[in-house]
């Protein structure tokens, strides 16, 4: 049953420490994922690349590293208010 999903672990960047259950694509985990998250109230797109995968208790876990160059900037806007 659990073979149609995997656990994505975000190891750095704005989503560091987050885990997410994701669907396998044609039986494989994604190599690159785009994640939308709110930073200081603004939605930003963050790209992550797969760097390692392993079996943890019968569940596939894939670790993703932040790709800052392709992602929206993370700096907050100091001129607000």
N, C-alpha and C positions, 0 to 999 in steps of 0.2 A: 503493500500500500504506500509506504513512504518513498517508494522508488521514483515517483513522479516529481518530487521536490528535493530541494537542497537548502542548507542554511548558509546565507551570506553573512560573513563577519567583516565589518569595516574597521581596519586596523589603524587608520590615521585620518587626518583631515577633519572636516566639520562633523562627520558622522562617526568619528572614532568611538569604538566601544559598542556601537549598535549592531544588532543581529536582526536578520529578516528572513523569513521563510519565502523561497522563490521557486517558481516552476522550472523544471528542466525544459530545455528547448531541443526537440528531436533527441531526447535522452541524454543531453549534455548540459552542464552548467554554462552560463554565459561567460564569455571572456572579458566583457566590458559592460558595465551598467551605468545608466544615467539616473541619478536620484535627485528629486526636487525636494528641497527643504527650506523652511523659513529661517532666515538669519536676520536678527534685528527687525523683524516684521516684514521683510522683503523676501519673496520667493526667489530662490537661486537654483541653478542646475549644476550639479556636481557629478563629475565623471570618475569612475573607479575601474581599475583593471585587476583582473584575477592574477594572483601571484603564487597561490599554493592551494592544493586541495587534498583532503584526507578524510578517512572514515572515522567518525566519532560515535561510538555506540550504535553502529548500524546506520547512521545518517551521514550522508555526504555533507561535508563542511568546506566551503570555499572562502579563502581570505582575499579581500580586495584592498588595494592600495590606491590612495587619492591621486588623481592626475590634475594637479593645480593648473598646468598650462592650458588645458582644454576646458576648465571649469570657470564658472562665473567667479569674479573676485569675492573674497570673503571679508575684506575690510569693512568696518561699519562706517556710516556717514556721520562724521563728527559735527557737521553743520546743522543737523536736525535739532529744532527747538533751541 
